Amino acid sequence: MKKVVILILPLLILLSCHKQDTEKAQFIVQTVKNKYIPDSRDHIFKINITENKGEIVLKGYSDYPVVKQAIDSLMSVHNIPYIDSIKILPDSSLYEKTKALVRLSVANLRSQPIIKSELISQALMGDNLNLFMKSGSWYLVQTSDGYYGWMYAPALIQLSENEIKKWKNTKKLIVTDIYAHVYEQADINSQKISDIVIGNLLKQISERGDFNEVELPDGRKAFVKNASVDNYDEWKASRKATPENIVNTAKQFLGVPYMWGGTSAKQFDCSGFTQTVYKLNGIRIPRDASQQVKLGTEVDTSEHFSHLQKGDLLFFGKKATKNTKEKVIHVTIYIGDTEFIHAAGLVKINSLDPARENFSAYRKGSFLKAKRILTN
């Protein structure tokens, strides 16, 4: 019996030490994430701890090299042996083609590389993408507004750094119609090549009467009505983010249906709507309401909202308590006279005034604060 105990005891000690090392490794990984990437929207971080034949394995990927260095340093300090299977993105299998352009009028961005996963955002035709890795028919990308997610391969065209530079330097047209089409010929009765939405970018080839011959980001040739587009450089230079322009742009989208993750004229969620309206007036703001609320200057709303001006962003959600932080869940654009426009079911106008027919008691009850982004 003593011999059995003597043999088992070192094994139990070994198992106990191994368990402690695994727990320490988990703590280290989480500590590094909390320090360097407290907001998961800022960088890619997917690192897990597994075991292989009794050895600790750190497996996963990140686009932020410092996290791997920090993990390795802490594991060394705590004398924890491990197998390093952490990839720093972009993945080498992409070779030099780590850029892309969106080739569809609207491309969906999902939380996982499967069609059934959550829709988290969208990108528009001609938008630049950074590519990080491929999984099956999906690419892990970063959109031009800094958002990360998975995009279905047919929605983009993979390019090198030099190829993306050529696209940036080419003469482009921006779609200014809310919704339109490009055609096979300079004739609206000819075959449609693609639908297009406001904000899409097309390469200009030549003018043909009432049409422009264009090239889509994937090389397809087509024709677009002149009335549906503007010269991109001239359009960009003409943007003036005034309160009136913000309101007028917002009202163009009245009736557009709501969809979680939507950032296009086809469908909007609340923050996708505000982001798009500001973008079309030359101001880029972050994707989510919880990010947008950090911008600008807070406006005093104590006197029945009398200090608000057109274009201010109004935020709604759950107020902070002793035990919980404030939680922003909705954002709208103030359009004057107690009214705001927002994406909720569809893009519509509601009021903060109980005497109005379009008064929203729910929104007034969940109002948090107003922020002013416009400085003029």
C-alpha positions as CSV (number, residue, x, y, z in Angstrom):
1,M,0.0,0.0,0.0
2,K,2.8,2.4,0.9
3,K,4.4,1.8,-2.5
4,V,1.2,2.7,-4.3
5,V,0.8,5.9,-2.3
6,I,4.4,6.8,-3.0
7,L,3.8,6.3,-6.7
8,I,0.5,8.2,-6.9
9,L,1.6,11.2,-4.8
10,P,4.1,12.6,-7.3
11,L,1.5,12.2,-10.1
12,L,-1.1,14.1,-8.1
13,I,1.5,16.9,-7.4
14,L,2.3,17.0,-11.1
15,L,-1.3,17.2,-12.1
16,S,-1.9,19.9,-9.6
17,C,1.0,22.0,-10.9
18,H,-0.1,21.5,-14.4
19,K,-3.6,22.7,-13.6
20,Q,-2.2,25.7,-11.8
21,D,-0.1,26.5,-14.9
22,T,-3.1,26.2,-17.2
23,E,-5.1,28.5,-14.9
24,K,-2.2,31.0,-14.8
25,A,-1.9,30.9,-18.6
26,Q,-5.7,31.6,-18.9
27,F,-5.2,34.5,-16.6
28,I,-2.2,35.8,-18.5
29,V,-4.1,35.7,-21.8
30,Q,-7.1,37.6,-20.4
31,T,-4.8,40.1,-18.6
32,V,-3.0,40.9,-21.9
33,K,-6.3,41.3,-23.7
34,N,-7.7,43.6,-21.1
35,K,-4.6,45.7,-21.1
36,Y,-4.0,46.0,-24.9
37,I,-7.4,45.4,-26.4
38,P,-10.1,46.4,-23.9
39,D,-12.5,47.0,-26.7
40,S,-12.8,44.0,-29.0
41,R,-13.7,46.4,-31.9
42,D,-10.2,47.9,-31.9
43,H,-8.2,44.8,-32.9
44,I,-8.6,41.1,-33.7
45,F,-7.9,38.9,-30.7
46,K,-8.9,35.2,-30.7
47,I,-6.5,33.2,-28.6
48,N,-7.5,30.0,-26.8
49,I,-5.7,27.6,-24.4
50,T,-5.8,24.0,-25.2
51,E,-3.7,20.9,-24.3
52,N,-1.9,18.4,-26.4
53,K,-0.4,15.3,-24.8
54,G,-0.2,17.1,-21.5
55,E,1.4,20.3,-22.9
56,I,-0.2,23.7,-22.8
57,V,-0.9,25.1,-26.3
58,L,-1.7,28.7,-27.0
59,K,-3.6,28.7,-30.3
60,G,-5.3,31.5,-32.3
61,Y,-4.6,34.8,-34.0
62,S,-4.4,38.5,-33.6
63,D,-3.5,41.5,-35.8
64,Y,-1.7,43.2,-32.9
65,P,1.9,41.9,-32.5
66,V,2.4,43.4,-29.1
67,V,-0.1,41.0,-27.5
68,K,2.0,38.0,-28.6
69,Q,5.1,39.6,-27.2
70,A,3.3,40.4,-23.9
71,I,2.0,36.9,-23.5
72,D,5.4,35.3,-24.2
73,S,7.0,37.6,-21.7
74,L,4.5,36.9,-18.9
75,M,4.6,33.1,-19.6
76,S,8.4,33.3,-19.3
77,V,8.3,35.3,-16.0
78,H,5.9,32.7,-14.5
79,N,8.1,29.9,-15.9
80,I,5.1,28.2,-17.7
81,P,6.2,26.1,-20.7
82,Y,3.9,26.2,-23.6
83,I,3.6,25.5,-27.4
84,D,3.2,28.8,-29.3
85,S,0.6,28.4,-32.1
86,I,-0.4,32.1,-32.2
87,K,-0.5,33.6,-35.7
88,I,0.0,37.3,-36.2
89,L,-2.1,38.5,-39.1
90,P,-2.3,39.0,-42.0
91,D,-1.8,35.3,-42.6
92,S,1.1,34.4,-44.8
93,S,-1.2,32.4,-47.1
94,L,-2.6,35.7,-48.5
95,Y,0.9,36.5,-49.8
96,E,1.0,40.1,-51.0
97,K,-2.7,40.3,-51.6
98,T,-3.8,41.7,-48.3
99,K,-6.1,44.4,-49.7
100,A,-9.5,44.2,-51.4
101,L,-12.4,46.2,-52.9
102,V,-16.1,45.5,-52.4
103,R,-17.5,44.5,-55.7
104,L,-21.2,44.4,-54.8
105,S,-23.5,47.4,-54.2
106,V,-23.7,46.3,-50.6
107,A,-21.6,43.6,-48.9
108,N,-22.5,42.1,-45.5
109,L,-20.1,41.7,-42.7
110,R,-20.7,38.9,-40.2
111,S,-19.4,37.9,-36.8
112,Q,-18.3,34.4,-37.9
113,P,-17.4,32.8,-41.2
114,I,-20.9,31.2,-41.7
115,I,-23.9,32.6,-43.4
116,K,-26.1,32.1,-40.3
117,S,-23.9,34.2,-38.0
118,E,-24.9,37.7,-36.8
119,L,-24.9,40.5,-39.4
120,I,-22.7,43.2,-37.7
121,S,-22.2,45.8,-40.5
122,Q,-22.0,46.4,-44.2
123,A,-19.6,47.9,-46.8
124,L,-20.3,49.5,-50.1
125,M,-19.1,49.0,-53.6
126,G,-15.6,50.5,-54.0
127,D,-14.8,50.5,-50.3
128,N,-11.3,49.5,-49.4
129,L,-10.8,46.5,-47.2
130,N,-7.8,45.1,-45.3
131,L,-7.6,41.3,-45.5
132,F,-6.2,39.2,-42.6
133,M,-7.0,35.6,-43.3
134,K,-9.2,33.2,-45.2
135,S,-11.5,30.4,-43.8
136,G,-13.2,28.4,-46.5
137,S,-15.2,30.9,-48.6
138,W,-14.8,33.7,-46.1
139,Y,-12.3,36.5,-45.5
140,L,-11.6,38.1,-42.1
141,V,-11.6,41.8,-43.1
142,Q,-11.4,45.3,-41.7
143,T,-13.7,47.9,-43.4
144,S,-12.8,51.5,-44.1
145,D,-14.5,52.6,-40.9
146,G,-12.2,50.3,-38.9
147,Y,-14.8,47.5,-38.3
148,Y,-13.7,43.8,-38.2
149,G,-15.7,40.9,-39.5
150,W,-16.1,38.1,-42.0
151,M,-17.1,38.8,-45.6
152,Y,-18.2,36.2,-48.1
153,A,-15.5,35.9,-50.8
154,P,-17.8,36.6,-53.8
155,A,-18.5,40.0,-52.3
156,L,-14.9,41.3,-52.8
157,I,-12.0,41.3,-55.2
158,Q,-8.6,40.6,-53.6
159,L,-5.8,43.0,-54.5
160,S,-2.2,43.8,-53.8
161,E,-1.0,47.1,-52.2
162,N,0.0,48.4,-55.7
163,E,-3.3,47.4,-57.2
164,I,-5.3,49.2,-54.5
165,K,-3.1,52.3,-55.0
166,K,-4.0,52.3,-58.7
167,W,-7.7,52.2,-57.8
168,K,-7.3,55.1,-55.4
169,N,-5.5,57.2,-58.1
170,T,-8.0,56.5,-60.8
171,K,-10.8,59.0,-61.8
172,K,-14.0,57.8,-60.0
173,L,-17.7,58.6,-59.9
174,I,-19.8,58.4,-56.7
175,V,-23.4,57.3,-56.8
176,T,-25.6,60.1,-55.6
177,D,-29.0,58.4,-56.2
178,I,-30.4,56.5,-53.3
179,Y,-30.9,53.5,-55.5
180,A,-30.1,52.9,-59.2
181,H,-28.6,50.5,-61.7
182,V,-25.7,50.2,-64.2
183,Y,-26.4,48.8,-67.6
184,E,-24.7,46.7,-70.3
185,Q,-25.3,49.5,-72.9
186,A,-26.0,53.3,-72.7
187,D,-29.7,52.5,-72.6
188,I,-31.9,51.9,-69.5
189,N,-33.7,49.1,-71.5
190,S,-30.5,47.1,-71.9
191,Q,-29.3,44.3,-69.6
192,K,-28.7,45.4,-66.0
193,I,-25.2,44.6,-64.8
194,S,-25.6,45.6,-61.1
195,D,-27.7,47.6,-58.7
196,I,-26.0,50.6,-57.1
197,V,-26.7,52.6,-54.0
198,I,-25.7,56.1,-52.8
199,G,-22.0,56.1,-51.8
200,N,-20.9,53.4,-54.3
201,L,-17.7,54.2,-56.2
202,L,-17.2,53.5,-59.9
203,K,-14.2,54.0,-62.1
204,Q,-15.0,56.5,-64.9
205,I,-13.9,55.5,-68.4
206,S,-15.7,58.1,-70.7
207,E,-18.9,60.1,-71.2
208,R,-21.5,58.9,-73.7
209,G,-24.2,61.5,-73.9
210,D,-26.6,61.0,-71.0
211,F,-24.4,58.2,-69.7
212,N,-21.0,57.5,-68.3
213,E,-19.1,54.4,-69.3
214,V,-17.7,52.9,-66.1
215,E,-15.7,50.0,-64.7
216,L,-16.8,48.3,-61.5
217,P,-14.1,47.4,-58.9
218,D,-14.0,43.8,-60.3
219,G,-13.4,44.9,-63.9
220,R,-16.9,44.6,-65.2
221,K,-17.8,47.3,-67.8
222,A,-21.1,49.1,-67.6
223,F,-23.0,52.3,-68.2
224,V,-24.6,54.6,-65.6
225,K,-26.9,57.6,-66.1
226,N,-25.1,60.9,-65.6
227,A,-28.0,62.0,-63.3
228,S,-27.2,59.1,-60.9
229,V,-23.5,60.1,-60.2
230,D,-21.1,62.9,-59.6
231,N,-17.3,63.2,-60.0
232,Y,-16.0,61.9,-56.8
233,D,-13.3,64.4,-56.2
234,E,-15.6,67.3,-56.9
235,W,-18.4,65.8,-54.8
236,K,-15.9,65.3,-51.9
237,A,-14.7,68.9,-52.1
238,S,-18.2,70.2,-52.1
239,R,-19.3,68.6,-48.8
240,K,-20.4,71.1,-46.1
241,A,-21.5,69.5,-42.9
242,T,-24.1,72.2,-41.9
243,P,-27.1,71.5,-39.6
244,E,-29.4,72.0,-42.6
245,N,-27.4,69.6,-44.9
246,I,-27.4,66.9,-42.2
247,V,-31.2,67.1,-41.8
248,N,-31.8,67.2,-45.6
249,T,-29.6,64.2,-46.1
250,A,-31.3,62.3,-43.3
251,K,-34.7,62.9,-44.7
252,Q,-33.8,61.4,-48.1
253,F,-33.8,58.0,-46.3
254,L,-37.3,58.2,-44.8
255,G,-39.0,54.8,-45.1
256,V,-35.8,52.8,-45.6
257,P,-36.3,49.6,-43.6
258,Y,-34.5,48.8,-40.4
259,M,-32.1,45.9,-40.2
260,W,-29.6,45.1,-37.4
261,G,-26.1,45.6,-38.9
262,G,-27.4,47.7,-41.9
263,T,-25.3,50.7,-43.0
264,S,-26.6,51.2,-46.5
265,A,-29.6,52.8,-48.3
266,K,-31.1,49.3,-48.5
267,Q,-31.3,48.8,-44.8
268,F,-30.1,50.7,-41.7
269,D,-29.7,50.1,-38.0
270,C,-29.7,53.2,-35.8
271,S,-26.0,53.9,-35.8
272,G,-25.5,52.8,-39.4
273,F,-28.0,55.5,-40.3
274,T,-26.3,58.3,-38.4
275,Q,-22.9,57.2,-39.6
276,T,-24.1,57.2,-43.3
277,V,-25.7,60.6,-43.0
278,Y,-22.6,62.2,-41.5
279,K,-20.3,60.4,-44.0
280,L,-22.4,61.8,-47.0
281,N,-21.7,65.2,-45.6
282,G,-17.9,64.7,-45.3
283,I,-17.7,63.6,-41.6
284,R,-16.6,60.1,-40.7
285,I,-17.8,58.9,-37.3
286,P,-17.5,55.4,-35.8
287,R,-19.8,52.6,-36.5
288,D,-21.6,51.9,-33.2
289,A,-23.8,54.2,-31.0
290,S,-21.6,53.3,-28.0
291,Q,-18.6,54.7,-30.0
292,Q,-20.4,57.7,-31.4
293,V,-21.5,58.9,-27.9
294,K,-17.8,59.5,-27.1
295,L,-17.6,62.2,-29.8
296,G,-18.3,65.9,-29.7
297,T,-19.5,68.2,-26.9
298,E,-22.4,67.4,-24.6
299,V,-25.4,69.7,-25.0
300,D,-27.4,70.9,-22.0
301,T,-30.9,69.4,-22.3
302,S,-32.2,70.4,-18.9
303,E,-34.5,73.2,-20.3
304,H,-36.9,71.1,-22.4
305,F,-34.2,70.5,-25.1
306,S,-34.2,74.2,-26.0
307,H,-30.4,74.2,-26.5
308,L,-30.4,71.5,-29.1
309,Q,-29.6,72.4,-32.7
310,K,-30.2,70.5,-36.0
311,G,-27.7,67.7,-36.5
312,D,-27.1,67.0,-32.9
313,L,-27.0,63.3,-32.0
314,L,-29.4,62.1,-29.3
315,F,-28.5,59.0,-27.4
316,F,-30.9,56.6,-25.6
317,G,-30.5,53.6,-23.4
318,K,-30.2,52.7,-19.7
319,K,-29.0,55.2,-17.2
320,A,-26.1,54.4,-14.9
321,T,-26.9,53.0,-11.4
322,K,-24.7,52.3,-8.3
323,N,-24.0,48.9,-9.7
324,T,-24.1,49.3,-13.5
325,K,-22.6,51.6,-16.1
326,E,-24.6,53.7,-18.5
327,K,-25.6,51.7,-21.6
328,V,-26.2,53.4,-24.9
329,I,-28.5,51.3,-27.1
330,H,-29.9,53.8,-29.6
331,V,-28.9,57.0,-31.5
332,T,-30.9,59.5,-33.5
333,I,-30.4,62.9,-35.3
334,Y,-32.2,66.0,-34.0
335,I,-34.0,67.9,-36.8
336,G,-35.4,70.8,-34.9
337,D,-38.6,71.7,-33.1
338,T,-38.5,68.8,-30.6
339,E,-38.3,66.2,-33.5
340,F,-35.6,63.6,-34.3
341,I,-35.1,61.2,-37.2
342,H,-33.9,57.7,-36.7
343,A,-33.9,54.1,-37.9
344,A,-36.3,52.1,-35.7
345,G,-38.5,49.7,-37.7
346,L,-37.9,52.1,-40.6
347,V,-36.4,55.5,-40.9
348,K,-39.0,57.8,-39.4
349,I,-39.5,61.0,-37.4
350,N,-40.6,61.2,-33.8
351,S,-40.9,63.9,-31.2
352,L,-39.8,64.5,-27.6
353,D,-42.9,66.7,-27.1
354,P,-45.9,64.9,-25.4
355,A,-48.3,67.2,-27.3
356,R,-47.2,65.9,-30.7
357,E,-48.9,63.1,-32.5
358,N,-45.5,61.5,-33.3
359,F,-44.4,61.8,-29.6
360,S,-42.4,58.7,-28.4
361,A,-42.8,58.2,-24.7
362,Y,-40.4,55.3,-24.8
363,R,-37.6,57.4,-26.3
364,K,-38.1,60.3,-24.0
365,G,-38.1,57.9,-21.0
366,S,-34.8,56.3,-22.2
367,F,-33.1,59.5,-23.2
368,L,-29.5,59.8,-21.9
369,K,-27.7,62.8,-23.5
370,A,-27.1,64.9,-26.6
371,K,-23.8,65.4,-28.3
372,R,-22.8,68.1,-30.8
373,I,-20.4,67.0,-33.5
374,L,-20.9,70.0,-35.9
375,T,-18.7,72.9,-35.0
376,N,-20.0,75.5,-37.4
